[in-house]
Every structure is written in C-alpha cells, then in structure tokens.
Amino acid sequence: MKKSIKLVICGLLIVSMGCRSNNHKPLTEREVARFINQMTALMVHDVTNPPLATRFYAYSCLSGYEIVSQNGKSLKPMYGILNGYPKIAKPSDIRGYSTDLSAILAMYKTAETLQPSGYLLKKSEQRLIDSCKSIGFSDETITNSAQYAAYISKAVLAYAKSDRYNKTSNFPRYTPTEKDGEWDPTPPSYMAPVEPYFNTIRPFTLDSVSQFFGEYPIPFSSKKNSVFYGLMLENYKKGANDLTQEEKNIANFWDCNPFAVQATGHMLIGLKKISPGAHWLGIASLACVQQKTGFAKALQVHTVLSIGLMDGFICCWDYKYKTNRIRPETAIRKYIDVNWKPLLQTPPFPEYLSGHSVVSATSAVILSYFLGNNFHYLDNVEAPYGVPSRHFSSFAQAAQEAAVSRFYGGIHFTDAISKGLEKGNNVGNWVIQKYAQTKELR
C-alpha cells in the first residue's frame, strides 16, 4: 500500500520531469496549478482579504516567472514592463539547477515570507523536494535549484517591499462619516472597512491608480422621484424572496466572500470562502490543465493574470473610498423597508464600484488573450468548499455572470456593476497592451 501511494504522489513528476537522468524534462502546468491551490487554501485559513490576496499571488508568481525568463526565450523579462521592476541579474555562480524546479521553489519561498501563515507551506515544499529525490533528482541539482530560488525570491521580495503596502498601517484608522448616502458597516459582523488605503500602493502597470477614474456614481437621494431611489427599488424588488432558483445559484456560486459568517447563538463563525481573485486564478489553473499549456505558459498566464488582478483591485479600491457610497442593504432598510435582507452577506467596504465586476472583466480579457475567446470549461474551482460546478462557453460569459451575481445577491446597485465591467475591461486591455507591446530590455 505504501508503495502505491508513493507512486501516486510522484507519478506526475516521473512523467513530466524525467528525474532519473540529469536531462530533466520540464514540469507541467499541473505543478503551477497545484501551487496556486495550496496558496489559496492557506489564504482561506488566514481569512486573507481580496485585495491583499492578489498581492500575495502576484509577487509569488513573479518569482517563478523571473527564473524562467532568465533561462530561454519563452518568457520576456518583466524589467521595462512593470513599474519600478528591477533588472535582476542572473547569478553566474549557480549551475546545475533545474529551471522549472527553481521557479516553483522560488514561488514557495516568496509565498512563505509574504503570507501570515506561510510557514505552513514549508511542508508542501518539502514534499515536492522529497518526491524529486525519490525519483532520481540528485542532491546537487536540488541544492542548486533551491539556491537559485532563494536568490530570486530575495530580489522579488525587495521589490514587493517597495510597493508601499507596509506603510498603510501607519495611516489613520478609517472612520465612517455617518452622512446620508455614505457607507456604514453592515450586519451581521459590522466589520471595519477593508484596506481603505489600498490605492496608495504602487500599481504594476497603471500609470496612476486613478488612470481610469472618469466619473462619480449616480448621486445619492432619498427622494422617490430620483434616479438613485430607482436604483434602490431595483434591488428591493429583486430581493431574496423574488429570485428564481437559477439566480440564487448564480449569486451563491460567485459569492467569494472571505468575511462571510454564520450566527450561532451569540457567536459569529467564519464560513471560510475563497476570494474573487482566488476563484479567477483557479479558473486559470483548470484552463491551463485542460489546454495542456506546459509549465512556462501556465506560469505566464498566472503571473500576468495576478498582476491584472492587483491593478484591478487598486483601481476599484480607489473608486470605493473616493465615492464612499452606501450599500443597498443600508439604504433600503433606512429608506424603504427596515426588514429587507439581501441574499448574500454584504462585504465590509463601500459599494461603488463592484469589485467582482472589475476583476472578473479584467480576468476575462487576460485569459481570453492567452487561451482564446471561446474557451469552454467546467468551473469546479470551489467544489472542495461545497459549491456546485457550472459550465461556461467563454471567460467573458463567466465575467458577465459574476458581475450580475452581485445584483442577484443584493449587495450592489446596477450602475456599480455596469461601470465595474467597463473599468475592468479597461484595466485588462491596458495590462495586455503593456505586456504584449513593451520591447524586451536586457
């Protein structure tokens, strides 16, 4: 029995790495998918907020990407593409390594440092190393690969430290204004707002965090003949009791709220859900496995996507805290029906724009660029968390559904959704333009 289990664990590596010789074949896209899945599980454990989660993914993926870009022409360097990204010299004193193993190990080392419970990833990293040893990797190759990984991870972590996120804790604590039409904490947990200063962080590709800030939302008004009151009525009439079963399924499928809680007596128990960015990176993983992209392209897709996700969140969070708009739940209870409840729990931050709409549109643009406009797939990313799978015929279709799910869930007004899709498309196209058109600087 032990022998068969060992073969199951190592089987993928035996096929993909050719570890019994010194001429190692490359790892497959499955190793990238496995790493992303492990990062996501740890973020669920840590209850990592959605914007911060994309920061962890982006720098971790960048670490692996940098190594592959230094060893061949399959990936262009990020130097000259990303804001402030350094030109990292390839170490001349490290030889006899596996490029792909070095890349995965660099991703582990960066994630272990960035994530609060990153030390828990060390067990997974060690299992990878042990499986390589058991199927023929020499100690020298593993040691050299780990040394290369540590070198690159250190450089990427220095780049991460310079993005100013570590300074956000020094800003004044955000306090709700209590003005009509502005955001207030929502039940059941009445949490403080998440990442109110995320727009002070250096974006990866945007010229500025407000690059796509074009207009403010429909002005708040409690007058029954106002446009905003009409928005409230849309949500009120499409409340939890008036949704079709399919609309409820869509809302629950795309919930992705790490802060959702369940009231048990006087206690609030966290429900442990993944973030929107984690869901889209999970889609990227299953799509790369389905298409059998190979290791380098899978790493490329995940890296560019995570960069787009972070820039999308920065853009969206800039909108959220500039507009500081009231949530449907608060507005409807105050001005229409005190007993109204949305289907989903309202996340703890201002309403406009819809974050799901922004990052879903950004993700769809990027994934369509790399994998095609009519990519059919079964989304079972959240099956481990008890969420039924859904079929999609394109990434754009999935993005549209993710966006409207926020209306069905009762947590966003329709203009925040439509404008969110628009801004998300802007960000996605900008990221692709920067990545595809920037000439290599070596």
Secondary structure per residue as TSV (DSSP state, phi and psi in degrees):
chain	resnum	aa	ss	phi	psi
A	1	M	-	360.0	-46.1
A	2	K	H	-60.1	-39.0
A	3	K	H	-64.5	-42.0
A	4	S	H	-66.6	-37.7
A	5	I	H	-62.8	-42.4
A	6	K	H	-61.1	-38.4
A	7	L	H	-69.1	-34.9
A	8	V	H	-64.6	-43.8
A	9	I	H	-63.7	-40.7
A	10	C	H	-97.0	-7.6
A	11	G	H	-54.3	-44.2
A	12	L	H	-60.9	-41.5
A	13	L	H	-70.1	-35.4
A	14	I	H	-59.7	-43.1
A	15	V	H	-73.0	-41.8
A	16	S	H	-89.9	-19.0
A	17	M	H	-112.3	-18.8
A	18	G	-	56.5	47.3
A	19	C	T	-71.8	-6.3
A	20	R	T	-82.4	-3.6
A	21	S	S	-127.8	173.0
A	22	N	S	-82.5	-11.3
A	23	N	S	-95.2	81.0
A	24	H	-	-72.2	131.8
A	25	K	-	-75.0	156.2
A	26	P	-	-68.8	154.8
A	27	L	-	-65.4	165.2
A	28	T	-	-101.8	175.4
A	29	E	H	-60.1	-21.4
A	30	R	H	-65.9	-30.7
A	31	E	H	-69.2	-36.8
A	32	V	H	-65.3	-45.6
A	33	A	H	-60.6	-41.4
A	34	R	H	-64.3	-41.7
A	35	F	H	-63.5	-45.7
A	36	I	H	-59.7	-41.8
A	37	N	H	-62.4	-38.1
A	38	Q	H	-69.5	-38.8
A	39	M	H	-61.8	-43.4
A	40	T	H	-62.6	-44.7
A	41	A	H	-59.5	-38.4
A	42	L	H	-70.2	-35.8
A	43	M	H	-67.1	-36.0
A	44	V	H	-62.2	-43.0
A	45	H	H	-59.7	-41.5
A	46	D	H	-87.3	-6.6
A	47	V	T	53.7	54.0
A	48	T	-	-73.1	132.2
A	49	N	-	-71.3	154.5
A	50	P	H	-56.5	-48.4
A	51	P	H	-63.2	-43.7
A	52	L	H	-64.7	-34.8
A	53	A	H	-58.2	-41.2
A	54	T	H	-67.5	-30.1
A	55	R	H	-64.4	-44.0
A	56	F	H	-62.6	-46.2
A	57	Y	H	-60.8	-45.7
A	58	A	H	-62.4	-50.1
A	59	Y	H	-69.4	-33.3
A	60	S	H	-66.5	-46.1
A	61	C	H	-65.8	-38.0
A	62	L	H	-58.5	-35.3
A	63	S	H	-62.3	-44.7
A	64	G	H	-69.8	-40.4
A	65	Y	H	-59.0	-42.9
A	66	E	H	-58.5	-41.6
A	67	I	H	-66.3	-45.4
A	68	V	H	-64.5	-38.2
A	69	S	H	-66.9	-24.3
A	70	Q	T	-82.9	-8.9
A	71	N	S	-127.0	67.9
A	72	G	S	122.6	-177.4
A	73	K	S	-110.9	13.2
A	74	S	S	-71.1	-28.6
A	75	L	S	-129.0	133.2
A	76	K	-	-77.3	149.4
A	77	P	-	-64.3	149.9
A	78	M	S	-83.0	-10.9
A	79	Y	T	-62.2	126.0
A	80	G	T	92.8	-10.9
A	81	I	T	-104.9	-48.6
A	82	L	S	-92.2	143.3
A	83	N	T	-59.7	120.9
A	84	G	T	71.9	7.4
A	85	Y	-	-70.8	130.3
A	86	P	-	-79.1	160.0
A	87	K	-	-85.9	105.1
A	88	I	-	-92.0	117.0
A	89	A	-	-70.9	139.7
A	90	K	-	-73.0	128.2
A	91	P	-	-65.7	130.3
A	92	S	S	-87.9	-13.0
A	93	D	S	-100.6	6.5
A	94	I	-	-114.5	119.9
A	95	R	-	-134.5	171.2
A	96	G	S	69.3	34.0
A	97	Y	-	-107.8	165.0
A	98	S	-	-96.8	121.6
A	99	T	H	-57.0	-49.2
A	100	D	H	-70.9	-37.4
A	101	L	H	-65.7	-41.1
A	102	S	H	-58.9	-41.3
A	103	A	H	-63.4	-47.4
A	104	I	H	-64.6	-40.6
A	105	L	H	-66.1	-35.5
A	106	A	H	-65.0	-38.6
A	107	M	H	-63.4	-43.1
A	108	Y	H	-59.9	-47.7
A	109	K	H	-64.1	-37.9
A	110	T	H	-69.2	-44.7
A	111	A	H	-63.9	-38.7
A	112	E	H	-61.7	-32.7
A	113	T	H	-81.0	-40.3
A	114	L	H	-77.5	-43.7
A	115	Q	S	-77.2	140.1
A	116	P	T	-53.3	-41.9
A	117	S	T	-105.0	33.8
A	118	G	G	-58.7	-25.9
A	119	Y	G	-59.3	-24.6
A	120	L	G	-68.4	-19.4
A	121	L	H	-75.6	-16.4
A	122	K	H	-59.6	-32.8
A	123	K	H	-65.9	-41.1
A	124	S	H	-67.0	-39.8
A	125	E	H	-61.7	-43.0
A	126	Q	H	-67.6	-36.0
A	127	R	H	-63.0	-38.5
A	128	L	H	-62.3	-46.6
A	129	I	H	-63.0	-44.5
A	130	D	H	-62.9	-39.8
A	131	S	H	-66.2	-35.0
A	132	C	H	-65.7	-42.5
A	133	K	H	-60.8	-42.2
A	134	S	H	-68.8	-19.0
A	135	I	T	-113.7	17.0
A	136	G	T	117.5	-4.2
A	137	F	-	-65.0	134.7
A	138	S	-	-76.9	153.2
A	139	D	H	-59.3	-34.9
A	140	E	H	-64.9	-43.9
A	141	T	H	-62.8	-43.8
A	142	I	H	-65.2	-44.0
A	143	T	H	-62.0	-45.4
A	144	N	H	-66.2	-38.6
A	145	S	H	-64.5	-42.3
A	146	A	H	-65.9	-36.3
A	147	Q	H	-66.2	-43.1
A	148	Y	H	-62.8	-44.1
A	149	A	H	-59.8	-44.4
A	150	A	H	-64.3	-38.8
A	151	Y	H	-62.5	-47.9
A	152	I	H	-70.4	-41.7
A	153	S	H	-58.5	-41.5
A	154	K	H	-60.5	-41.4
A	155	A	H	-68.7	-41.4
A	156	V	H	-69.1	-37.3
A	157	L	H	-64.4	-35.0
A	158	A	H	-65.6	-40.0
A	159	Y	H	-62.9	-41.9
A	160	A	H	-62.4	-41.5
A	161	K	H	-62.8	-26.8
A	162	S	T	-84.5	2.0
A	163	D	T	-83.1	-1.1
A	164	R	S	81.0	4.3
A	165	Y	G	-61.7	-36.8
A	166	N	G	-65.3	-10.9
A	167	K	G	-91.7	-11.5
A	168	T	G	-66.0	-26.7
A	169	S	G	-71.6	-12.4
A	170	N	G	-87.9	-9.8
A	171	F	S	-75.9	159.4
A	172	P	-	-60.2	146.7
A	173	R	-	-61.9	133.1
A	174	Y	-	-70.4	131.5
A	175	T	-	-122.7	125.9
A	176	P	-	-56.3	143.5
A	177	T	-	-79.8	-24.2
A	178	E	-	64.7	18.4
A	179	K	-	-84.2	151.6
A	180	D	T	-58.6	132.7
A	181	G	T	85.4	-1.1
A	182	E	B	-109.0	161.3
A	183	W	-	-65.8	140.7
A	184	D	-	-132.5	151.3
A	185	P	-	-56.2	147.9
A	186	T	-	-118.7	156.2
A	187	P	T	-71.4	161.6
A	188	P	T	-90.4	-13.4
A	189	S	T	-98.6	-16.3
A	190	Y	-	49.0	49.6
A	191	M	-	-69.5	153.9
A	192	A	-	-66.8	153.5
A	193	P	-	-65.5	143.4
A	194	V	S	-86.8	130.5
A	195	E	-	47.5	57.7
A	196	P	T	-65.2	-14.9
A	197	Y	T	-114.6	23.2
A	198	F	G	-65.3	-21.2
A	199	N	G	-77.8	0.5
A	200	T	G	-91.9	-3.0
A	201	I	S	-83.9	148.0
A	202	R	-	-65.7	123.6
A	203	P	-	-74.4	161.2
A	204	F	S	-77.4	-44.3
A	205	T	S	-124.5	-23.7
A	206	L	-	-64.7	145.1
A	207	D	S	-68.5	-32.9
A	208	S	S	-156.5	160.6
A	209	V	T	-65.7	-24.4
A	210	S	T	-99.7	18.7
A	211	Q	T	-54.3	-38.5
A	212	F	T	-108.5	16.3
A	213	F	-	-77.9	107.6
A	214	G	-	-109.7	-32.0
A	215	E	-	-158.1	159.8
A	216	Y	-	-87.7	160.5
A	217	P	-	-71.3	174.1
A	218	I	S	-54.1	128.0
A	219	P	-	-61.4	143.4
A	220	F	-	-67.9	141.5
A	221	S	-	-159.7	139.0
A	222	S	-	-94.1	1.7
A	223	K	-	-72.5	135.9
A	224	K	T	-67.6	-19.0
A	225	N	T	-96.6	8.7
A	226	S	S	-86.7	159.1
A	227	V	H	-63.5	-40.4
A	228	F	H	-65.9	-38.4
A	229	Y	H	-61.6	-34.7
A	230	G	H	-62.7	-38.5
A	231	L	H	-61.4	-44.2
A	232	M	H	-60.2	-42.0
A	233	L	H	-64.1	-35.9
A	234	E	H	-56.8	-48.8
A	235	N	H	-67.4	-41.1
A	236	Y	H	-61.9	-44.8
A	237	K	H	-71.0	-26.4
A	238	K	T	-100.5	44.0
A	239	G	-	-73.5	179.3
A	240	A	G	-57.3	-30.9
A	241	N	G	-82.9	-10.7
A	242	D	G	-110.2	5.2
A	243	L	-	-82.0	145.5
A	244	T	-	-73.6	165.9
A	245	Q	H	-63.3	-37.4
A	246	E	H	-65.6	-39.6
A	247	E	H	-65.1	-37.8
A	248	K	H	-65.3	-40.5
A	249	N	H	-61.2	-42.7
A	250	I	H	-63.9	-45.6
A	251	A	H	-61.1	-45.4
A	252	N	H	-70.1	-34.3
A	253	F	H	-61.7	-40.6
A	254	W	T	-100.1	17.0
A	255	D	-	-56.1	-57.6
A	256	C	-	46.2	47.0
A	257	N	-	-109.9	99.1
A	258	P	T	-62.2	-15.3
A	259	F	T	-99.3	2.9
A	260	A	-	-62.2	137.8
A	261	V	E	-132.2	160.3
A	262	Q	E	-120.0	127.3
A	263	A	E	-80.7	123.6
A	264	T	E	-127.4	98.2
A	265	G	T	66.3	-123.4
A	266	H	T	-95.7	7.5
A	267	M	E	-107.7	148.8
A	268	L	E	-113.2	119.0
A	269	I	E	-109.9	126.1
A	270	G	E	-64.4	139.7
A	271	L	-	-91.5	-6.6
A	272	K	-	58.1	77.3
A	273	K	-	-117.6	156.7
A	274	I	-	-80.9	166.0
A	275	S	-	-88.7	164.8
A	276	P	H	-57.8	-42.1
A	277	G	H	-63.3	-39.1
A	278	A	H	-62.6	-39.0
A	279	H	H	-63.3	-44.7
A	280	W	H	-71.0	-33.4
A	281	L	H	-69.4	-31.6
A	282	G	H	-65.0	-38.8
A	283	I	H	-62.6	-42.9
A	284	A	H	-58.9	-41.6
A	285	S	H	-63.0	-50.1
A	286	L	H	-67.6	-31.7
A	287	A	H	-68.9	-41.0
A	288	C	H	-66.0	-38.9
A	289	V	H	-65.9	-43.5
A	290	Q	H	-61.8	-40.5
A	291	Q	H	-85.4	-8.7
A	292	K	T	53.5	57.0
A	293	T	-	-68.1	-25.1
A	294	G	-	92.0	163.5
A	295	F	H	-62.7	-50.5
A	296	A	H	-63.3	-45.1
A	297	K	H	-68.7	-38.0
A	298	A	H	-60.8	-42.1
A	299	L	H	-65.8	-39.1
A	300	Q	H	-60.3	-48.8
A	301	V	H	-60.5	-48.2
A	302	H	H	-66.1	-36.5
A	303	T	H	-69.8	-50.2
A	304	V	H	-64.5	-38.7
A	305	L	H	-63.2	-45.2
A	306	S	H	-65.8	-33.9
A	307	I	H	-63.7	-46.0
A	308	G	H	-62.4	-39.8
A	309	L	H	-61.2	-44.4
A	310	M	H	-66.9	-42.5
A	311	D	H	-64.8	-34.8
A	312	G	H	-64.1	-43.7
A	313	F	H	-66.3	-39.8
A	314	I	H	-61.5	-45.8
A	315	C	H	-60.7	-47.4
A	316	C	H	-65.2	-43.4
A	317	W	H	-68.4	-27.7
A	318	D	H	-62.8	-44.5
A	319	Y	H	-62.2	-47.6
A	320	K	H	-56.7	-46.7
A	321	Y	H	-89.5	-12.3
A	322	K	H	-77.6	-40.5
A	323	T	H	-87.2	-33.1
A	324	N	-	50.6	42.2
A	325	R	B	-79.2	145.2
A	326	I	-	-63.0	147.5
A	327	R	-	-83.6	152.7
A	328	P	H	-52.7	-42.2
A	329	E	H	-57.5	-46.5
A	330	T	H	-67.7	-45.1
A	331	A	H	-66.3	-47.1
A	332	I	H	-66.0	-40.6
A	333	R	H	-65.2	-32.0
A	334	K	H	-83.5	-33.8
A	335	Y	H	-115.8	-11.9
A	336	I	T	-126.7	-58.2
A	337	D	-	-148.4	110.9
A	338	V	T	-64.0	-19.2
A	339	N	T	-97.8	2.5
A	340	W	-	-69.9	139.9
A	341	K	-	-133.5	139.0
A	342	P	-	-77.0	162.0
A	343	L	S	-65.8	-43.4
A	344	L	S	-100.8	158.2
A	345	Q	-	-74.9	137.6
A	346	T	-	-75.5	126.2
A	347	P	-	-65.9	156.3
A	348	P	S	-87.8	68.8
A	349	F	S	-167.7	162.6
A	350	P	-	-57.3	164.5
A	351	E	-	-82.9	-39.7
A	352	Y	S	-106.0	121.0
A	353	L	S	-89.0	173.1
A	354	S	-	-76.0	115.8
A	355	G	H	-61.9	-41.1
A	356	H	H	-58.0	-42.7
A	357	S	H	-65.0	-43.4
A	358	V	H	-63.7	-56.5
A	359	V	H	-72.7	-26.4
A	360	S	H	-70.3	-43.1
A	361	A	H	-64.2	-43.1
A	362	T	H	-58.5	-46.0
A	363	S	H	-63.5	-42.9
A	364	A	H	-62.3	-41.0
A	365	V	H	-61.3	-47.0
A	366	I	H	-68.8	-45.8
A	367	L	H	-66.9	-36.3
A	368	S	H	-65.6	-36.6
A	369	Y	H	-61.6	-43.9
A	370	F	H	-86.0	-32.1
A	371	L	H	-120.1	-6.9
A	372	G	-	113.8	153.0
A	373	N	T	-78.2	-23.2
A	374	N	T	-121.7	55.4
A	375	F	-	-87.0	110.1
A	376	H	-	-86.1	134.5
A	377	Y	E	-157.7	159.9
A	378	L	E	-101.7	117.5
A	379	D	E	-88.5	101.7
A	380	N	-	-117.3	26.4
A	381	V	T	-55.5	-40.9
A	382	E	T	-100.4	15.4
A	383	A	G	-56.0	-38.9
A	384	P	G	-61.8	-16.8
A	385	Y	G	-104.4	13.8
A	386	G	T	85.2	13.7
A	387	V	-	-95.8	123.1
A	388	P	-	-60.4	152.6
A	389	S	-	-78.7	158.5
A	390	R	E	-136.8	146.7
A	391	H	E	-92.8	142.8
A	392	F	E	-136.2	147.7
A	393	S	S	-100.0	-5.8
A	394	S	-	-166.6	161.8
A	395	F	H	-69.4	-32.9
A	396	A	H	-64.7	-39.9
A	397	Q	H	-61.3	-43.1
A	398	A	H	-62.9	-39.8
A	399	A	H	-64.7	-41.9
A	400	Q	H	-62.6	-41.4
A	401	E	H	-68.0	-41.3
A	402	A	H	-59.6	-39.2
A	403	A	H	-67.2	-51.0
A	404	V	H	-68.0	-20.7
A	405	S	H	-59.5	-27.5
A	406	R	H	-73.6	-27.4
A	407	F	H	-73.9	-45.8
A	408	Y	H	-60.2	-36.5
A	409	G	T	-73.5	-13.7
A	410	G	T	80.3	20.4
A	411	I	S	-114.0	-2.5
A	412	H	S	-140.9	147.3
A	413	F	-	-79.9	158.5
A	414	T	H	-66.8	-30.9
A	415	D	H	-71.2	-30.2
A	416	A	H	-67.3	-28.1
A	417	I	H	-77.9	-49.7
A	418	S	H	-65.3	-42.2
A	419	K	H	-70.7	-31.6
A	420	G	H	-63.6	-42.4
A	421	L	H	-61.9	-41.1
A	422	E	H	-62.5	-48.3
A	423	K	H	-68.8	-35.3
A	424	G	H	-63.8	-40.0
A	425	N	H	-63.5	-39.5
A	426	N	H	-58.8	-47.2
A	427	V	H	-64.6	-46.7
A	428	G	H	-59.2	-46.0
A	429	N	H	-66.1	-34.7
A	430	W	H	-66.0	-44.5
A	431	V	H	-61.0	-45.7
A	432	I	H	-64.5	-40.9
A	433	Q	H	-60.7	-46.3
A	434	K	H	-63.1	-43.0
A	435	Y	H	-72.3	-43.0
A	436	A	H	-78.7	-32.8
A	437	Q	H	-97.9	-15.7
A	438	T	S	-71.6	127.7
A	439	K	-	-74.7	150.0
A	440	E	-	-66.6	133.3
A	441	L	-	-114.4	110.9
A	442	R	-	-115.4	360.0
